Amino acid sequence: MVKIGIIGGSGLDNPDILKDAREYEVETPYGAPSSPLKEGTIEGVDVVLLARHGREHTIPPSEVNYRANIHALKEQGCTHILATTAVGSLREEIGRGHLVILDQFIDFTRHRSITFHDHFAPHDPMHTPMADPFSPQLRQILIETATELCLDAHKTGTVITIEGPRFSTRAESHMFRQWGADVINMSIAPEAILANEAGIPYAAVAMSTDYDCWKTDEEAVTWDAILRVFAGNAEKVTRLLLETVVKIQRDAVPAAKPSAQPIETIAAFPYERLIRNVPDFPKPGIQFKDITTLIKDAQALRAAVKTMARKYAETTVDLVVGVESRGFIFGPGIALELGAGFVPARKPGKLPAKTVRREYSLEYGADAVEIHEDAIKPGQRVLIVDDLIATGGTAQATADLVRHCGAEVVGICVLVDLVNLHGNIGYPLTSLVEYSVEEEGAPA
């Protein structure tokens, strides 16, 4: 199923172009994207529009939340991204109003978040290849379409992205030409980088609006001049994108492959740094891992829930069972993400009506867990969620209760795994953080 995200897209929000349009706001672990998303269809192809600098161009280039923008499009199921950008020409032959199908970039920015991978999982560095940052398949469609439409379009071009919002000095402009840049702008990096990290094919169409300031026989670039040229030529870009959208669907350009590691993972959030160690709680010798310091961070909490859910995105889950009490923090959110129901597993005496119970031993005594006897039906597939697994007694007792009800345990999902305190749990176990606890005792 093709769904195309378009960043920029001036003119494409025309109601005569975008059919069945609806607008909505989204949030991401990186904050809000630059604008509400506008979703509709173009010739039957699903399209999502996003205004890079906001609908009224209120966001300066270095203040654009590029991570949120790319993440939002990925979350909405976009399989490809097309971007538009105004550029200054660094070459005589690239005139005002000409289009350039970019094939390379030089990142000359210094103050932007340029990766989803702020932190690596142990022994799992994430280094994304960037030799060819723009999708060759999408570029070829853009080139062929521009030729068919008889547009002044250059088949290749290296763009250098500067920080902005100021324009270049003349010395900088000459330097960029010597470096091999063909055009200059303030937005393609890190947008292209992040799209590649997210595994989404990305291509950009640049419109030349000026000659920057290297060409002394031309007026140096001004914002008013950019607007005049862009307004006079925006229809070219619109026609090119409309035809390209249809051809992407027609030619079934390969979409993004499922990422080996989703972008909302430990690589994006160093969860372990947000978890507080509390010694000698609830009794001497216990090293308690306190997640309250993590869940008060809204972005970390949202990322944790979504990442835990994604580990089971390809698994049929009918119910999520959250284990009292901190399993109630993550369990309902994971259930919503998976489209499943939620069932609480509680300590004795907490649930009304009839329950089934399982007693078990734990690190510092004995306990029991109960579930309503009518909460789980035979044959249902159940995911058990808690904040932490140590010796595994609580999780094992909960799993036994689920099986007693005739259901299948598809896995146990926790935020923290104390890996050397338990043996084989007997069920697929996933976690976001692993600790090797050498000291005597264990977290509660």
C-alpha positions as CSV (number, residue, x, y, z in Angstrom):
1,M,0.0,0.0,0.0
2,V,1.6,3.3,-1.1
3,K,1.2,6.4,1.0
4,I,3.3,9.4,0.0
5,G,4.4,12.1,2.4
6,I,5.1,15.5,0.9
7,I,7.1,18.0,2.8
8,G,6.6,21.6,1.5
9,G,4.1,20.9,-1.3
10,S,3.0,24.5,-1.9
11,G,-0.2,24.4,-3.9
12,L,-1.0,20.8,-3.2
13,D,-3.4,21.6,-0.4
14,N,-5.8,23.0,-3.0
15,P,-9.1,21.3,-2.4
16,D,-9.5,20.7,-6.1
17,I,-6.3,18.6,-6.0
18,L,-6.4,16.9,-2.7
19,K,-9.6,14.8,-2.5
20,D,-11.3,13.8,0.8
21,A,-8.9,15.9,2.7
22,R,-8.8,15.9,6.5
23,E,-6.5,17.7,8.9
24,Y,-5.3,16.5,12.2
25,E,-2.6,17.1,14.8
26,V,-0.1,14.5,16.0
27,E,2.5,14.2,18.7
28,T,5.8,12.3,18.6
29,P,8.5,11.4,21.1
30,Y,10.4,14.3,19.7
31,G,7.6,16.9,20.1
32,A,5.1,18.2,17.6
33,P,5.8,18.4,13.9
34,S,6.0,21.7,12.1
35,S,2.3,21.8,11.2
36,P,-0.9,19.7,11.4
37,L,-0.9,16.9,8.9
38,K,-3.3,17.2,5.9
39,E,-4.3,13.8,4.5
40,G,-6.2,13.0,1.3
41,T,-5.8,11.4,-2.1
42,I,-4.4,12.5,-5.4
43,E,-5.7,10.4,-8.3
44,G,-6.6,7.7,-5.7
45,V,-3.1,7.7,-4.1
46,D,-3.0,8.4,-0.4
47,V,-1.0,11.5,0.4
48,V,0.0,13.3,3.6
49,L,1.1,16.9,3.5
50,L,3.4,18.6,6.0
51,A,4.5,22.3,6.0
52,R,8.2,22.3,6.9
53,H,8.2,25.8,8.3
54,G,4.6,25.9,9.4
55,R,1.6,26.9,7.5
56,E,2.5,30.6,7.8
57,H,6.3,30.1,7.5
58,T,6.9,31.0,11.2
59,I,9.6,28.5,12.0
60,P,13.2,29.4,11.2
61,P,15.3,26.7,9.5
62,S,17.3,25.6,12.5
63,E,14.2,25.6,14.7
64,V,12.3,23.1,12.4
65,N,11.7,19.9,14.4
66,Y,13.0,17.7,11.6
67,R,12.9,14.6,13.8
68,A,9.2,15.1,14.7
69,N,8.4,15.7,11.0
70,I,10.0,12.5,9.7
71,H,8.7,10.5,12.7
72,A,5.2,11.8,12.2
73,L,5.1,10.8,8.5
74,K,6.5,7.4,9.4
75,E,3.9,6.9,12.1
76,Q,1.1,7.7,9.6
77,G,2.4,4.9,7.4
78,C,4.1,6.9,4.7
79,T,6.1,4.6,2.4
80,H,7.8,7.4,0.5
81,I,8.6,11.1,1.0
82,L,8.9,13.8,-1.6
83,A,10.3,17.2,-0.6
84,T,10.3,20.6,-2.2
85,T,12.8,23.3,-1.4
86,A,13.8,26.7,-2.7
87,V,17.5,27.0,-3.4
88,G,20.1,29.5,-4.5
89,S,22.1,28.6,-7.6
90,L,25.9,28.3,-7.4
91,R,26.2,27.5,-11.1
92,E,25.7,29.8,-14.1
93,E,23.7,27.1,-15.9
94,I,21.1,26.7,-13.2
95,G,18.9,29.7,-13.8
96,R,16.1,31.3,-11.9
97,G,13.0,29.0,-12.0
98,H,15.0,26.0,-13.0
99,L,14.4,22.7,-11.1
100,V,17.1,20.5,-9.8
101,I,16.6,16.8,-8.9
102,L,19.0,16.5,-6.0
103,D,21.3,13.6,-5.7
104,Q,23.8,14.6,-3.0
105,F,24.0,17.0,-0.1
106,I,26.7,18.6,2.0
107,D,25.7,19.3,5.6
108,F,27.1,22.6,6.8
109,T,24.8,23.0,9.8
110,R,26.0,23.0,13.3
111,H,23.1,23.3,15.7
112,R,20.5,20.7,14.7
113,S,19.5,17.3,16.0
114,I,20.7,15.2,13.1
115,T,19.9,11.7,14.2
116,F,17.3,9.6,15.9
117,H,20.1,7.6,17.6
118,D,21.1,9.8,20.5
119,H,22.3,6.7,22.4
120,F,23.4,3.3,21.3
121,A,22.2,0.0,22.8
122,P,25.2,-2.0,24.3
123,H,27.3,-3.3,21.4
124,D,24.7,-2.2,18.9
125,P,25.9,1.0,17.2
126,M,23.6,2.4,14.5
127,H,25.5,3.9,11.6
128,T,23.3,4.7,8.6
129,P,24.9,4.5,5.1
130,M,24.5,7.8,3.4
131,A,26.5,7.4,0.1
132,D,23.3,7.9,-1.9
133,P,20.9,9.8,0.3
134,F,18.2,10.4,-2.3
135,S,16.2,7.4,-3.6
136,P,17.4,6.5,-7.1
137,Q,14.0,5.1,-8.0
138,L,12.2,8.2,-6.9
139,R,14.8,10.4,-8.6
140,Q,14.4,8.6,-11.9
141,I,10.6,9.1,-11.9
142,L,11.1,12.8,-11.2
143,I,13.6,13.1,-14.0
144,E,11.4,11.3,-16.5
145,T,8.3,13.2,-15.5
146,A,10.1,16.6,-15.7
147,T,11.3,15.7,-19.2
148,E,7.7,14.7,-20.3
149,L,6.4,18.0,-18.9
150,C,9.2,20.0,-20.8
151,L,10.4,21.6,-17.6
152,D,13.8,23.2,-17.2
153,A,15.1,20.5,-14.8
154,H,18.7,19.4,-14.0
155,K,19.1,15.7,-13.5
156,T,21.7,15.9,-10.7
157,G,22.7,18.5,-8.2
158,T,24.6,18.7,-4.9
159,V,22.9,20.9,-2.4
160,I,24.8,22.4,0.6
161,T,22.6,23.1,3.6
162,I,23.6,26.1,5.8
163,E,22.3,27.0,9.2
164,G,20.5,30.2,8.4
165,P,18.4,32.2,8.7
166,R,21.1,34.5,7.3
167,F,22.3,34.2,3.8
168,S,25.9,33.4,2.9
169,T,28.7,35.9,2.7
170,R,30.3,36.2,-0.7
171,A,33.4,34.4,0.6
172,E,31.3,31.5,1.8
173,S,29.4,31.4,-1.5
174,H,32.7,31.1,-3.5
175,M,33.9,28.5,-1.0
176,F,30.8,26.4,-1.5
177,R,31.3,26.5,-5.3
178,Q,34.8,25.3,-4.8
179,W,33.6,22.4,-2.7
180,G,31.4,21.2,-5.6
181,A,28.0,22.4,-4.4
182,D,25.6,23.3,-7.2
183,V,22.8,24.9,-5.1
184,I,22.4,26.1,-1.5
185,N,19.5,26.0,0.9
186,M,18.7,25.8,4.7
187,S,16.6,22.7,5.0
188,I,17.6,19.5,3.3
189,A,20.0,18.5,6.1
190,P,19.1,16.8,8.4
191,E,15.8,16.0,6.8
192,A,17.3,13.6,4.2
193,I,19.5,12.1,7.0
194,L,16.5,11.3,9.2
195,A,14.4,9.9,6.3
196,N,17.2,7.5,5.6
197,E,17.6,6.5,9.3
198,A,13.8,5.9,9.3
199,G,14.1,3.7,6.2
200,I,11.8,5.8,4.0
201,P,12.8,6.4,0.4
202,Y,13.2,10.2,0.1
203,A,13.7,12.5,-2.9
204,A,13.7,16.3,-3.2
205,V,12.9,18.8,-5.9
206,A,14.8,22.1,-5.7
207,M,13.7,25.3,-7.3
208,S,16.4,27.8,-8.1
209,T,15.2,31.3,-7.1
210,D,18.5,33.3,-7.1
211,Y,22.2,33.2,-7.5
212,D,23.1,33.5,-3.8
213,C,25.8,36.2,-3.8
214,W,28.7,34.8,-5.7
215,K,27.6,36.3,-9.0
216,T,28.6,40.0,-8.8
217,D,26.7,41.0,-11.9
218,E,23.5,39.9,-10.3
219,E,21.6,41.2,-7.3
220,A,22.5,39.4,-4.1
221,V,19.8,37.2,-2.7
222,T,16.9,38.7,-0.8
223,W,13.8,37.1,0.7
224,D,11.5,39.2,-1.4
225,A,13.3,38.1,-4.6
226,I,13.0,34.4,-3.6
227,L,9.2,34.8,-3.0
228,R,8.7,36.5,-6.4
229,V,10.5,33.7,-8.3
230,F,8.9,30.9,-6.3
231,A,5.4,32.2,-6.7
232,G,5.9,32.5,-10.4
233,N,7.1,29.0,-10.8
234,A,5.3,27.0,-8.0
235,E,2.9,25.6,-10.6
236,K,5.8,23.7,-12.2
237,V,6.6,21.9,-9.0
238,T,3.0,21.2,-8.4
239,R,2.5,19.6,-11.8
240,L,5.8,17.6,-11.4
241,L,4.7,16.2,-8.0
242,L,1.2,15.4,-9.1
243,E,2.4,13.3,-12.0
244,T,5.1,11.7,-9.8
245,V,2.7,10.7,-7.1
246,V,0.6,8.8,-9.7
247,K,3.7,7.1,-11.2
248,I,5.0,5.9,-7.8
249,Q,1.7,4.1,-7.4
250,R,1.7,2.8,-10.9
251,D,5.3,1.7,-10.9
252,A,5.1,0.3,-7.4
253,V,8.4,1.8,-6.3
254,P,9.8,-0.4,-3.5
255,A,8.7,1.0,-0.2
256,A,10.6,1.1,3.0
257,K,11.6,-2.2,4.4
258,P,10.7,-2.8,8.0
259,S,13.4,-1.3,10.1
260,A,15.6,-3.8,12.0
261,Q,15.4,-1.4,14.9
262,P,12.4,1.1,15.2
263,I,13.4,4.7,15.6
264,E,11.7,4.9,19.0
265,T,14.1,2.6,20.8
266,I,16.8,2.7,23.3
267,A,18.9,4.2,20.6
268,A,16.7,7.3,20.8
269,F,16.1,7.3,24.5
270,P,18.8,6.3,27.1
271,Y,16.2,4.9,29.4
272,E,18.7,3.5,31.9
273,R,19.9,7.0,32.6
274,L,16.4,8.0,33.7
275,I,16.0,5.1,36.1
276,R,17.0,5.8,39.7
277,N,18.8,3.2,41.8
278,V,17.5,3.1,45.4
279,P,19.6,0.9,47.7
280,D,18.1,-1.0,50.6
281,F,14.5,-0.7,49.6
282,P,12.1,-2.2,50.5
283,K,14.5,-4.0,52.8
284,P,18.2,-4.1,53.4
285,G,20.1,-5.8,50.6
286,I,17.5,-4.9,47.9
287,Q,18.7,-2.6,45.1
288,F,15.5,-1.0,43.9
289,K,15.2,0.3,40.3
290,D,12.8,3.3,40.5
291,I,11.0,4.0,37.2
292,T,9.1,7.1,38.5
293,T,12.1,9.2,37.4
294,L,11.5,7.9,33.9
295,I,7.8,8.0,33.6
296,K,7.7,11.7,34.6
297,D,9.5,12.4,31.3
298,A,6.6,12.6,28.8
299,Q,8.7,11.8,25.8
300,A,10.5,8.9,27.4
301,L,7.2,7.5,28.7
302,R,5.6,7.8,25.2
303,A,8.6,6.2,23.5
304,A,8.8,3.4,26.0
305,V,5.1,2.4,25.5
306,K,5.3,2.6,21.7
307,T,8.6,0.7,21.6
308,M,7.3,-2.1,23.8
309,A,4.2,-2.3,21.7
310,R,6.2,-2.5,18.5
311,K,8.0,-5.6,19.7
312,Y,4.7,-7.4,19.2
313,A,3.4,-5.5,16.2
314,E,3.6,-8.6,14.1
315,T,2.0,-10.8,16.7
316,T,-1.7,-11.3,17.3
317,V,-2.5,-10.1,20.8
318,D,-6.1,-10.2,22.1
319,L,-5.5,-9.1,25.6
320,V,-2.7,-7.4,27.6
321,V,-2.5,-8.4,31.2
322,G,-0.8,-5.7,33.4
323,V,0.8,-6.9,36.6
324,E,0.1,-4.8,39.7
325,S,0.9,-2.1,40.1
326,R,3.5,-0.7,37.8
327,G,2.4,-2.9,35.0
328,F,-0.7,-0.7,34.9
329,I,1.4,2.2,33.8
330,F,2.6,0.6,30.6
331,G,-0.1,-2.1,30.0
332,P,-3.1,0.1,28.9
333,G,-0.9,2.2,26.5
334,I,0.5,-1.0,24.9
335,A,-3.0,-2.4,24.6
336,L,-4.2,0.7,22.8
337,E,-1.2,0.5,20.5
338,L,-1.9,-3.1,19.7
339,G,-5.7,-2.8,19.4
340,A,-6.1,-5.2,22.3
341,G,-8.1,-5.2,25.6
342,F,-6.5,-4.8,29.0
343,V,-6.9,-7.0,32.1
344,P,-5.4,-6.2,35.5
345,A,-3.6,-8.9,37.5
346,R,-3.8,-7.7,41.1
347,K,-2.7,-8.6,44.6
348,P,-5.2,-10.6,46.8
349,G,-8.4,-8.8,47.9
350,K,-8.1,-5.9,45.3
351,L,-10.6,-7.3,42.7
352,P,-14.4,-7.6,43.3
353,A,-16.4,-10.6,42.1
354,K,-14.9,-14.0,41.6
355,T,-11.2,-14.4,40.9
356,V,-8.6,-17.1,40.3
357,R,-5.4,-17.0,42.3
358,R,-1.8,-18.2,42.1
359,E,0.6,-18.0,45.0
360,Y,4.4,-17.7,44.5
361,S,7.7,-17.0,46.2
362,L,9.6,-13.9,45.5
363,E,12.9,-12.3,46.6
364,Y,11.8,-11.3,50.1
365,G,8.8,-13.5,51.0
366,A,5.7,-14.9,49.4
367,D,2.8,-13.3,47.6
368,A,-0.1,-14.1,45.3
369,V,-1.7,-12.7,42.2
370,E,-5.4,-12.8,41.1
371,I,-7.3,-12.3,37.9
372,H,-11.1,-12.2,37.4
373,E,-12.2,-15.7,36.5
374,D,-14.2,-14.4,33.6
375,A,-11.6,-11.9,32.3
376,I,-9.8,-14.2,29.9
377,K,-11.5,-16.6,27.4
378,P,-10.0,-19.9,26.3
379,G,-8.0,-19.6,23.1
380,Q,-7.2,-15.9,23.5
381,R,-3.6,-14.7,23.0
382,V,-2.3,-12.8,25.9
383,L,0.7,-10.5,26.4
384,I,1.9,-10.0,30.0
385,V,3.3,-6.5,30.9
386,D,5.2,-5.3,33.9
387,D,7.8,-2.7,34.7
388,L,10.6,-5.1,35.8
389,I,11.5,-8.7,36.0
390,A,13.9,-10.0,38.6
391,T,13.6,-13.6,39.7
392,G,10.5,-13.9,37.6
393,G,8.1,-15.2,40.2
394,T,5.4,-12.7,39.7
395,A,5.5,-13.0,35.9
396,Q,5.5,-16.8,36.1
397,A,2.5,-16.8,38.4
398,T,0.6,-14.5,36.2
399,A,1.4,-16.6,33.1
400,D,0.2,-19.7,35.0
401,L,-3.1,-17.9,35.7
402,V,-3.5,-17.0,32.1
403,R,-2.9,-20.6,31.0
404,H,-5.3,-21.8,33.8
405,C,-7.9,-19.7,32.0
406,G,-7.2,-21.7,28.8
407,A,-5.4,-18.8,27.0
408,E,-2.0,-18.7,25.3
409,V,0.8,-16.5,26.6
410,V,2.5,-14.9,23.6
411,G,5.2,-13.1,25.6
412,I,6.2,-11.2,28.7
413,C,7.2,-7.5,28.1
414,V,9.0,-5.4,30.7
415,L,10.9,-2.2,30.8
416,V,13.8,-3.5,32.9
417,D,15.3,-7.0,32.9
418,L,17.6,-8.1,35.7
419,V,19.2,-10.7,33.5
420,N,21.3,-12.6,36.0
421,L,18.6,-13.0,38.7
422,H,16.4,-15.4,36.8
423,G,16.8,-18.4,34.6
424,N,14.7,-19.4,31.7
425,I,11.3,-17.8,32.2
426,G,9.6,-20.2,29.8
427,Y,8.0,-17.6,27.6
428,P,9.4,-15.1,25.1
429,L,10.8,-12.2,27.1
430,T,11.5,-8.7,25.8
431,S,12.8,-5.6,27.6
432,L,14.1,-2.2,26.8
433,V,16.8,-2.1,29.5
434,E,19.0,-4.9,30.9
435,Y,21.0,-4.7,34.1
436,S,23.6,-7.2,35.3
437,V,23.2,-7.1,39.1
438,E,26.2,-8.4,40.9
439,E,25.4,-7.1,44.4
440,E,23.4,-9.3,46.8
441,G,19.7,-8.7,46.6
442,A,17.4,-7.6,43.8
443,P,15.0,-4.9,42.9
444,A,11.4,-5.3,44.1
